[in-house]
Amino acid sequence: MAEAREPQPADPDGWLRLARAYGVLGEADKARDALAAAEAEIAKLPEDSPERAALAQRLAAQRQAQPSP
């Protein structure tokens, strides 16, 4: 099986996609790490950015879907 590649550091969308992939593969710890990286990058976007709002919404949905540790 091919390993998932880490996205560019400043790519919150890539981190969210990676988290989803890890979740599908049952790699909960790696999924949580990718979600944390996405959150850090989302926080760097301007607060009034529509992109930030959309990404934050996706982050929340993915966090809710993740199994608890």
N, C-alpha and C positions, 0 to 999 in steps of 0.2 A: 504494500500500500504506500502510496506517495505521501510524504510528510507535507503538512501545511507550511507555507512560507510566511514569515512575518512580513507585514506590510511596512512601508516607509514609516518612520517614527511619527511624522505629522499627518497621518492619514487615518482619522477617526473612523471613517466608513470602512476602511480595510480592517481595522481592529475589530469592528463589530461583525464583519463577515467571518473573520478568523474565529471569533468567539462562538459564532453559530456553528461553524464547522467542527470545532472542538466539542461542542455540546452534542452534536450528532454522533461523533465518534466515541462519546462517553468519557471524554477527558475533562472532567469538571474543574480540576485545578487549573489547567491551562486555559479553559474558557474564562474562569474568573480573572486570571491574570490579563487576558486580552481585553476583557471588559474594563478592568482598571486602567489599562493603557488608553482605551478609547475615551474613558471619562476624563483622563488627564488632558488629552488632546482637545476634547470638546470644550473644556474649561478655558482653553487658550483663545477660543473664537470670541468675537465681540458679542456682548450680552444681548444686543438687539438684533443679532443676525438670525434670519429665518432658518439658515442651515443649522445653526446651533440648536434652535428649538426642535427641529426635526430629528437631529441626531440624538439629542437628549431624550426625546420621546422613544426612539428605537432602543436606546440604552436601557431605559426603565423597563420596557417590554421584555427585553432579553434577560435582564436581571430577574424579573418576575418568573420567567420561564425556567431559569436555572434551578437545579435541585440544591437544597441546602447542604452545607458541608457536614 
